[in-house]
Amino acid sequence: MKNTIRVERAKLDITQSDLAEQINVSKQTILSIEKGKFTPSTILALKIARYFKVRVEDIFELEPED
């Protein structure tokens, strides 16, 4: 799953740690999501989208299945 978390963080000039603290997860969780190594739960995806004041679809993109 692709995501634009890094881009959204850059717009607000916040670190992975800042975002993690705001949504009550570890910095490692944010890092793993950004790198595409971890797919967040629906609730976590909604928390991230709410934090950035955008739709979930604006942050997360489902990659086509072959």
PDB file with one MODEL, atoms N, CA, C and O in Angstrom:
MODEL        1
ATOM      1  N   MET A   1       0.847  -1.169   0.000  1.00  0.00           N
ATOM      2  CA  MET A   1       0.000   0.000   0.000  1.00  0.00           C
ATOM      3  C   MET A   1       0.895   1.235   0.000  1.00  0.00           C
ATOM      4  O   MET A   1       1.750   1.402   0.870  1.00  0.00           O
ATOM      5  N   LYS A   2       0.681   2.085  -0.983  1.00  0.00           N
ATOM      6  CA  LYS A   2       1.435   3.338  -1.052  1.00  0.00           C
ATOM      7  C   LYS A   2       0.799   4.355  -0.105  1.00  0.00           C
ATOM      8  O   LYS A   2      -0.389   4.277   0.207  1.00  0.00           O
ATOM      9  N   ASN A   3       1.616   5.311   0.345  1.00  0.00           N
ATOM     10  CA  ASN A   3       1.059   6.362   1.195  1.00  0.00           C
ATOM     11  C   ASN A   3       1.834   7.657   1.019  1.00  0.00           C
ATOM     12  O   ASN A   3       2.953   7.667   0.504  1.00  0.00           O
ATOM     13  N   THR A   4       1.225   8.740   1.452  1.00  0.00           N
ATOM     14  CA  THR A   4       1.834  10.065   1.323  1.00  0.00           C
ATOM     15  C   THR A   4       2.093  10.695   2.696  1.00  0.00           C
ATOM     16  O   THR A   4       2.106  11.918   2.838  1.00  0.00           O
ATOM     17  N   ILE A   5       2.296   9.851   3.688  1.00  0.00           N
ATOM     18  CA  ILE A   5       2.508  10.386   5.036  1.00  0.00           C
ATOM     19  C   ILE A   5       3.725  11.308   5.078  1.00  0.00           C
ATOM     20  O   ILE A   5       3.671  12.380   5.680  1.00  0.00           O
ATOM     21  N   ARG A   6       4.802  10.901   4.454  1.00  0.00           N
ATOM     22  CA  ARG A   6       6.023  11.728   4.460  1.00  0.00           C
ATOM     23  C   ARG A   6       5.737  13.107   3.859  1.00  0.00           C
ATOM     24  O   ARG A   6       6.196  14.123   4.382  1.00  0.00           O
ATOM     25  N   VAL A   7       4.987  13.138   2.774  1.00  0.00           N
ATOM     26  CA  VAL A   7       4.628  14.408   2.121  1.00  0.00           C
ATOM     27  C   VAL A   7       3.773  15.261   3.050  1.00  0.00           C
ATOM     28  O   VAL A   7       4.010  16.458   3.208  1.00  0.00           O
ATOM     29  N   GLU A   8       2.782  14.628   3.660  1.00  0.00           N
ATOM     30  CA  GLU A   8       1.901  15.365   4.583  1.00  0.00           C
ATOM     31  C   GLU A   8       2.691  15.893   5.789  1.00  0.00           C
ATOM     32  O   GLU A   8       2.450  17.009   6.249  1.00  0.00           O
ATOM     33  N   ARG A   9       3.622  15.101   6.290  1.00  0.00           N
ATOM     34  CA  ARG A   9       4.454  15.568   7.414  1.00  0.00           C
ATOM     35  C   ARG A   9       5.285  16.769   7.002  1.00  0.00           C
ATOM     36  O   ARG A   9       5.441  17.725   7.763  1.00  0.00           O
ATOM     37  N   ALA A  10       5.820  16.709   5.782  1.00  0.00           N
ATOM     38  CA  ALA A  10       6.663  17.810   5.293  1.00  0.00           C
ATOM     39  C   ALA A  10       5.858  19.103   5.176  1.00  0.00           C
ATOM     40  O   ALA A  10       6.371  20.184   5.467  1.00  0.00           O
ATOM     41  N   LYS A  11       4.609  18.994   4.755  1.00  0.00           N
ATOM     42  CA  LYS A  11       3.753  20.185   4.643  1.00  0.00           C
ATOM     43  C   LYS A  11       3.599  20.887   5.988  1.00  0.00           C
ATOM     44  O   LYS A  11       3.537  22.114   6.059  1.00  0.00           O
ATOM     45  N   LEU A  12       3.538  20.084   7.062  1.00  0.00           N
ATOM     46  CA  LEU A  12       3.361  20.652   8.403  1.00  0.00           C
ATOM     47  C   LEU A  12       4.683  20.803   9.153  1.00  0.00           C
ATOM     48  O   LEU A  12       4.716  21.286  10.285  1.00  0.00           O
ATOM     49  N   ASP A  13       5.766  20.384   8.510  1.00  0.00           N
ATOM     50  CA  ASP A  13       7.097  20.440   9.111  1.00  0.00           C
ATOM     51  C   ASP A  13       7.126  19.723  10.466  1.00  0.00           C
ATOM     52  O   ASP A  13       7.578  20.277  11.468  1.00  0.00           O
ATOM     53  N   ILE A  14       6.630  18.466  10.472  1.00  0.00           N
ATOM     54  CA  ILE A  14       6.671  17.679  11.693  1.00  0.00           C
ATOM     55  C   ILE A  14       7.485  16.405  11.461  1.00  0.00           C
ATOM     56  O   ILE A  14       7.600  15.926  10.333  1.00  0.00           O
ATOM     57  N   THR A  15       8.030  15.880  12.513  1.00  0.00           N
ATOM     58  CA  THR A  15       8.835  14.668  12.441  1.00  0.00           C
ATOM     59  C   THR A  15       7.959  13.433  12.604  1.00  0.00           C
ATOM     60  O   THR A  15       6.781  13.527  12.949  1.00  0.00           O
ATOM     61  N   GLN A  16       8.555  12.286  12.351  1.00  0.00           N
ATOM     62  CA  GLN A  16       7.862  11.021  12.604  1.00  0.00           C
ATOM     63  C   GLN A  16       7.497  10.931  14.080  1.00  0.00           C
ATOM     64  O   GLN A  16       6.406  10.479  14.430  1.00  0.00           O
ATOM     65  N   SER A  17       8.398  11.356  14.932  1.00  0.00           N
ATOM     66  CA  SER A  17       8.139  11.321  16.380  1.00  0.00           C
ATOM     67  C   SER A  17       6.964  12.212  16.755  1.00  0.00           C
ATOM     68  O   SER A  17       6.133  11.833  17.580  1.00  0.00           O
ATOM     69  N   ASP A  18       6.895  13.398  16.149  1.00  0.00           N
ATOM     70  CA  ASP A  18       5.777  14.320  16.422  1.00  0.00           C
ATOM     71  C   ASP A  18       4.448  13.672  16.054  1.00  0.00           C
ATOM     72  O   ASP A  18       3.497  13.701  16.835  1.00  0.00           O
ATOM     73  N   LEU A  19       4.391  13.092  14.865  1.00  0.00           N
ATOM     74  CA  LEU A  19       3.157  12.453  14.416  1.00  0.00           C
ATOM     75  C   LEU A  19       2.812  11.270  15.316  1.00  0.00           C
ATOM     76  O   LEU A  19       1.661  11.106  15.722  1.00  0.00           O
ATOM     77  N   ALA A  20       3.794  10.464  15.620  1.00  0.00           N
ATOM     78  CA  ALA A  20       3.571   9.294  16.473  1.00  0.00           C
ATOM     79  C   ALA A  20       2.987   9.707  17.820  1.00  0.00           C
ATOM     80  O   ALA A  20       2.051   9.080  18.317  1.00  0.00           O
ATOM     81  N   GLU A  21       3.533  10.742  18.395  1.00  0.00           N
ATOM     82  CA  GLU A  21       3.054  11.222  19.690  1.00  0.00           C
ATOM     83  C   GLU A  21       1.601  11.701  19.594  1.00  0.00           C
ATOM     84  O   GLU A  21       0.795  11.445  20.489  1.00  0.00           O
ATOM     85  N   GLN A  22       1.281  12.386  18.519  1.00  0.00           N
ATOM     86  CA  GLN A  22      -0.067  12.935  18.357  1.00  0.00           C
ATOM     87  C   GLN A  22      -1.139  11.863  18.189  1.00  0.00           C
ATOM     88  O   GLN A  22      -2.285  12.065  18.591  1.00  0.00           O
ATOM     89  N   ILE A  23      -0.774  10.722  17.597  1.00  0.00           N
ATOM     90  CA  ILE A  23      -1.786   9.683  17.372  1.00  0.00           C
ATOM     91  C   ILE A  23      -1.549   8.447  18.250  1.00  0.00           C
ATOM     92  O   ILE A  23      -2.159   7.398  18.045  1.00  0.00           O
ATOM     93  N   ASN A  24      -0.660   8.593  19.219  1.00  0.00           N
ATOM     94  CA  ASN A  24      -0.416   7.554  20.230  1.00  0.00           C
ATOM     95  C   ASN A  24       0.079   6.220  19.677  1.00  0.00           C
ATOM     96  O   ASN A  24      -0.441   5.156  20.013  1.00  0.00           O
ATOM     97  N   VAL A  25       1.101   6.306  18.819  1.00  0.00           N
ATOM     98  CA  VAL A  25       1.796   5.114  18.348  1.00  0.00           C
ATOM     99  C   VAL A  25       3.289   5.377  18.472  1.00  0.00           C
ATOM    100  O   VAL A  25       3.698   6.483  18.824  1.00  0.00           O
ATOM    101  N   SER A  26       4.098   4.373  18.187  1.00  0.00           N
ATOM    102  CA  SER A  26       5.551   4.567  18.263  1.00  0.00           C
ATOM    103  C   SER A  26       6.076   5.191  16.970  1.00  0.00           C
ATOM    104  O   SER A  26       5.436   5.125  15.920  1.00  0.00           O
ATOM    105  N   LYS A  27       7.241   5.789  17.076  1.00  0.00           N
ATOM    106  CA  LYS A  27       7.910   6.334  15.893  1.00  0.00           C
ATOM    107  C   LYS A  27       8.170   5.203  14.905  1.00  0.00           C
ATOM    108  O   LYS A  27       8.069   5.396  13.693  1.00  0.00           O
ATOM    109  N   GLN A  28       8.504   4.021  15.425  1.00  0.00           N
ATOM    110  CA  GLN A  28       8.773   2.867  14.578  1.00  0.00           C
ATOM    111  C   GLN A  28       7.546   2.496  13.742  1.00  0.00           C
ATOM    112  O   GLN A  28       7.681   2.083  12.591  1.00  0.00           O
ATOM    113  N   THR A  29       6.361   2.640  14.315  1.00  0.00           N
ATOM    114  CA  THR A  29       5.136   2.358  13.574  1.00  0.00           C
ATOM    115  C   THR A  29       4.996   3.308  12.390  1.00  0.00           C
ATOM    116  O   THR A  29       4.675   2.879  11.282  1.00  0.00           O
ATOM    117  N   ILE A  30       5.234   4.581  12.621  1.00  0.00           N
ATOM    118  CA  ILE A  30       5.153   5.572  11.540  1.00  0.00           C
ATOM    119  C   ILE A  30       6.189   5.263  10.469  1.00  0.00           C
ATOM    120  O   ILE A  30       5.884   5.298   9.276  1.00  0.00           O
ATOM    121  N   LEU A  31       7.406   4.962  10.888  1.00  0.00           N
ATOM    122  CA  LEU A  31       8.473   4.624   9.948  1.00  0.00           C
ATOM    123  C   LEU A  31       8.076   3.414   9.102  1.00  0.00           C
ATOM    124  O   LEU A  31       8.254   3.424   7.884  1.00  0.00           O
ATOM    125  N   SER A  32       7.544   2.384   9.735  1.00  0.00           N
ATOM    126  CA  SER A  32       7.152   1.167   9.020  1.00  0.00           C
ATOM    127  C   SER A  32       6.017   1.420   8.030  1.00  0.00           C
ATOM    128  O   SER A  32       6.007   0.866   6.932  1.00  0.00           O
ATOM    129  N   ILE A  33       5.071   2.255   8.423  1.00  0.00           N
ATOM    130  CA  ILE A  33       3.975   2.592   7.508  1.00  0.00           C
ATOM    131  C   ILE A  33       4.518   3.377   6.320  1.00  0.00           C
ATOM    132  O   ILE A  33       4.184   3.076   5.174  1.00  0.00           O
ATOM    133  N   GLU A  34       5.348   4.374   6.579  1.00  0.00           N
ATOM    134  CA  GLU A  34       5.907   5.191   5.504  1.00  0.00           C
ATOM    135  C   GLU A  34       6.678   4.347   4.501  1.00  0.00           C
ATOM    136  O   GLU A  34       6.606   4.590   3.297  1.00  0.00           O
ATOM    137  N   LYS A  35       7.412   3.362   4.990  1.00  0.00           N
ATOM    138  CA  LYS A  35       8.225   2.512   4.113  1.00  0.00           C
ATOM    139  C   LYS A  35       7.412   1.411   3.442  1.00  0.00           C
ATOM    140  O   LYS A  35       7.935   0.670   2.609  1.00  0.00           O
ATOM    141  N   GLY A  36       6.132   1.303   3.803  1.00  0.00           N
ATOM    142  CA  GLY A  36       5.289   0.284   3.207  1.00  0.00           C
ATOM    143  C   GLY A  36       5.479  -1.103   3.780  1.00  0.00           C
ATOM    144  O   GLY A  36       5.040  -2.092   3.192  1.00  0.00           O
ATOM    145  N   LYS A  37       6.137  -1.177   4.936  1.00  0.00           N
ATOM    146  CA  LYS A  37       6.379  -2.470   5.568  1.00  0.00           C
ATOM    147  C   LYS A  37       5.244  -2.886   6.496  1.00  0.00           C
ATOM    148  O   LYS A  37       5.157  -4.046   6.896  1.00  0.00           O
ATOM    149  N   PHE A  38       4.379  -1.940   6.834  1.00  0.00           N
ATOM    150  CA  PHE A  38       3.273  -2.202   7.742  1.00  0.00           C
ATOM    151  C   PHE A  38       2.033  -1.510   7.216  1.00  0.00           C
ATOM    152  O   PHE A  38       2.062  -0.322   6.892  1.00  0.00           O
ATOM    153  N   THR A  39       0.947  -2.254   7.133  1.00  0.00           N
ATOM    154  CA  THR A  39      -0.334  -1.692   6.720  1.00  0.00           C
ATOM    155  C   THR A  39      -1.128  -1.379   7.982  1.00  0.00           C
ATOM    156  O   THR A  39      -1.402  -2.272   8.783  1.00  0.00           O
ATOM    157  N   PRO A  40      -1.496  -0.113   8.160  1.00  0.00           N
ATOM    158  CA  PRO A  40      -2.194   0.255   9.388  1.00  0.00           C
ATOM    159  C   PRO A  40      -3.610  -0.314   9.439  1.00  0.00           C
ATOM    160  O   PRO A  40      -4.217  -0.609   8.410  1.00  0.00           O
ATOM    161  N   SER A  41      -4.112  -0.458  10.644  1.00  0.00           N
ATOM    162  CA  SER A  41      -5.506  -0.859  10.821  1.00  0.00           C
ATOM    163  C   SER A  41      -6.390   0.271  10.296  1.00  0.00           C
ATOM    164  O   SER A  41      -5.925   1.389  10.073  1.00  0.00           O
ATOM    165  N   THR A  42      -7.637  -0.032  10.107  1.00  0.00           N
ATOM    166  CA  THR A  42      -8.591   0.986   9.658  1.00  0.00           C
ATOM    167  C   THR A  42      -8.632   2.148  10.643  1.00  0.00           C
ATOM    168  O   THR A  42      -8.648   3.311  10.241  1.00  0.00           O
ATOM    169  N   ILE A  43      -8.649   1.832  11.915  1.00  0.00           N
ATOM    170  CA  ILE A  43      -8.706   2.883  12.938  1.00  0.00           C
ATOM    171  C   ILE A  43      -7.466   3.762  12.888  1.00  0.00           C
ATOM    172  O   ILE A  43      -7.570   4.986  12.970  1.00  0.00           O
ATOM    173  N   LEU A  44      -6.299   3.153  12.754  1.00  0.00           N
ATOM    174  CA  LEU A  44      -5.067   3.936  12.693  1.00  0.00           C
ATOM    175  C   LEU A  44      -5.037   4.784  11.425  1.00  0.00           C
ATOM    176  O   LEU A  44      -4.625   5.943  11.473  1.00  0.00           O
ATOM    177  N   ALA A  45      -5.459   4.238  10.310  1.00  0.00           N
ATOM    178  CA  ALA A  45      -5.504   5.008   9.062  1.00  0.00           C
ATOM    179  C   ALA A  45      -6.439   6.207   9.212  1.00  0.00           C
ATOM    180  O   ALA A  45      -6.135   7.299   8.732  1.00  0.00           O
ATOM    181  N   LEU A  46      -7.566   6.003   9.874  1.00  0.00           N
ATOM    182  CA  LEU A  46      -8.499   7.115  10.111  1.00  0.00           C
ATOM    183  C   LEU A  46      -7.893   8.169  11.030  1.00  0.00           C
ATOM    184  O   LEU A  46      -8.082   9.364  10.807  1.00  0.00           O
ATOM    185  N   LYS A  47      -7.170   7.742  12.055  1.00  0.00           N
ATOM    186  CA  LYS A  47      -6.512   8.699  12.960  1.00  0.00           C
ATOM    187  C   LYS A  47      -5.486   9.544  12.210  1.00  0.00           C
ATOM    188  O   LYS A  47      -5.394  10.754  12.416  1.00  0.00           O
ATOM    189  N   ILE A  48      -4.719   8.893  11.342  1.00  0.00           N
ATOM    190  CA  ILE A  48      -3.704   9.618  10.561  1.00  0.00           C
ATOM    191  C   ILE A  48      -4.387  10.625   9.639  1.00  0.00           C
ATOM    192  O   ILE A  48      -3.974  11.783   9.566  1.00  0.00           O
ATOM    193  N   ALA A  49      -5.421  10.190   8.944  1.00  0.00           N
ATOM    194  CA  ALA A  49      -6.140  11.093   8.037  1.00  0.00           C
ATOM    195  C   ALA A  49      -6.761  12.253   8.809  1.00  0.00           C
ATOM    196  O   ALA A  49      -6.698  13.399   8.363  1.00  0.00           O
ATOM    197  N   ARG A  50      -7.352  11.968   9.946  1.00  0.00           N
ATOM    198  CA  ARG A  50      -7.965  13.024  10.756  1.00  0.00           C
ATOM    199  C   ARG A  50      -6.910  14.033  11.210  1.00  0.00           C
ATOM    200  O   ARG A  50      -7.154  15.240  11.202  1.00  0.00           O
ATOM    201  N   TYR A  51      -5.745  13.536  11.603  1.00  0.00           N
ATOM    202  CA  TYR A  51      -4.683  14.434  12.043  1.00  0.00           C
ATOM    203  C   TYR A  51      -4.318  15.426  10.932  1.00  0.00           C
ATOM    204  O   TYR A  51      -4.143  16.619  11.178  1.00  0.00           O
ATOM    205  N   PHE A  52      -4.207  14.904   9.702  1.00  0.00           N
ATOM    206  CA  PHE A  52      -3.823  15.763   8.572  1.00  0.00           C
ATOM    207  C   PHE A  52      -5.019  16.489   7.944  1.00  0.00           C
ATOM    208  O   PHE A  52      -4.850  17.284   7.020  1.00  0.00           O
ATOM    209  N   LYS A  53      -6.238  16.208   8.454  1.00  0.00           N
ATOM    210  CA  LYS A  53      -7.461  16.848   7.949  1.00  0.00           C
ATOM    211  C   LYS A  53      -7.689  16.568   6.462  1.00  0.00           C
ATOM    212  O   LYS A  53      -8.036  17.454   5.682  1.00  0.00           O
ATOM    213  N   VAL A  54      -7.481  15.303   6.106  1.00  0.00           N
ATOM    214  CA  VAL A  54      -7.715  14.844   4.736  1.00  0.00           C
ATOM    215  C   VAL A  54      -8.462  13.513   4.787  1.00  0.00           C
ATOM    216  O   VAL A  54      -8.633  12.931   5.858  1.00  0.00           O
ATOM    217  N   ARG A  55      -8.903  13.038   3.629  1.00  0.00           N
ATOM    218  CA  ARG A  55      -9.557  11.740   3.561  1.00  0.00           C
ATOM    219  C   ARG A  55      -8.502  10.625   3.598  1.00  0.00           C
ATOM    220  O   ARG A  55      -7.352  10.830   3.210  1.00  0.00           O
ATOM    221  N   VAL A  56      -8.905   9.472   4.060  1.00  0.00           N
ATOM    222  CA  VAL A  56      -7.990   8.320   4.079  1.00  0.00           C
ATOM    223  C   VAL A  56      -7.436   8.074   2.672  1.00  0.00           C
ATOM    224  O   VAL A  56      -6.251   7.784   2.507  1.00  0.00           O
ATOM    225  N   GLU A  57      -8.301   8.193   1.663  1.00  0.00           N
ATOM    226  CA  GLU A  57      -7.895   7.957   0.278  1.00  0.00           C
ATOM    227  C   GLU A  57      -6.844   8.957  -0.209  1.00  0.00           C
ATOM    228  O   GLU A  57      -6.134   8.693  -1.179  1.00  0.00           O
ATOM    229  N   ASP A  58      -6.749  10.101   0.463  1.00  0.00           N
ATOM    230  CA  ASP A  58      -5.740  11.099   0.095  1.00  0.00           C
ATOM    231  C   ASP A  58      -4.360  10.706   0.616  1.00  0.00           C
ATOM    232  O   ASP A  58      -3.347  11.209   0.128  1.00  0.00           O
ATOM    233  N   ILE A  59      -4.314   9.824   1.591  1.00  0.00           N
ATOM    234  CA  ILE A  59      -3.040   9.404   2.175  1.00  0.00           C
ATOM    235  C   ILE A  59      -2.638   7.999   1.734  1.00  0.00           C
ATOM    236  O   ILE A  59      -1.469   7.738   1.449  1.00  0.00           O
ATOM    237  N   PHE A  60      -3.616   7.100   1.682  1.00  0.00           N
ATOM    238  CA  PHE A  60      -3.323   5.704   1.366  1.00  0.00           C
ATOM    239  C   PHE A  60      -3.895   5.322   0.012  1.00  0.00           C
ATOM    240  O   PHE A  60      -5.041   5.634  -0.312  1.00  0.00           O
ATOM    241  N   GLU A  61      -3.059   4.631  -0.778  1.00  0.00           N
ATOM    242  CA  GLU A  61      -3.478   4.185  -2.107  1.00  0.00           C
ATOM    243  C   GLU A  61      -3.241   2.692  -2.218  1.00  0.00           C
ATOM    244  O   GLU A  61      -2.125   2.206  -2.037  1.00  0.00           O
ATOM    245  N   LEU A  62      -4.300   1.983  -2.516  1.00  0.00           N
ATOM    246  CA  LEU A  62      -4.203   0.550  -2.691  1.00  0.00           C
ATOM    247  C   LEU A  62      -3.540   0.261  -4.024  1.00  0.00           C
ATOM    248  O   LEU A  62      -3.979   0.760  -5.060  1.00  0.00           O
ATOM    249  N   GLU A  63      -2.488  -0.539  -4.004  1.00  0.00           N
ATOM    250  CA  GLU A  63      -1.793  -0.879  -5.238  1.00  0.00           C
ATOM    251  C   GLU A  63      -2.573  -1.963  -5.978  1.00  0.00           C
ATOM    252  O   GLU A  63      -3.157  -2.842  -5.345  1.00  0.00           O
ATOM    253  N   PRO A  64      -2.590  -1.911  -7.296  1.00  0.00           N
ATOM    254  CA  PRO A  64      -3.331  -2.914  -8.058  1.00  0.00           C
ATOM    255  C   PRO A  64      -2.757  -4.318  -7.851  1.00  0.00           C
ATOM    256  O   PRO A  64      -1.545  -4.507  -7.744  1.00  0.00           O
ATOM    257  N   GLU A  65      -3.655  -5.281  -7.799  1.00  0.00           N
ATOM    258  CA  GLU A  65      -3.231  -6.666  -7.667  1.00  0.00           C
ATOM    259  C   GLU A  65      -3.025  -7.250  -9.044  1.00  0.00           C
ATOM    260  O   GLU A  65      -3.827  -7.017  -9.948  1.00  0.00           O
ATOM    261  N   ASP A  66      -1.966  -7.999  -9.211  1.00  0.00           N
ATOM    262  CA  ASP A  66      -1.674  -8.614 -10.523  1.00  0.00           C
ATOM    263  C   ASP A  66      -2.316  -9.961 -10.653  1.00  0.00           C
ATOM    264  O   ASP A  66      -2.174 -10.615 -11.686  1.00  0.00           O
TER     265      ASP A  66
ENDMDL
END
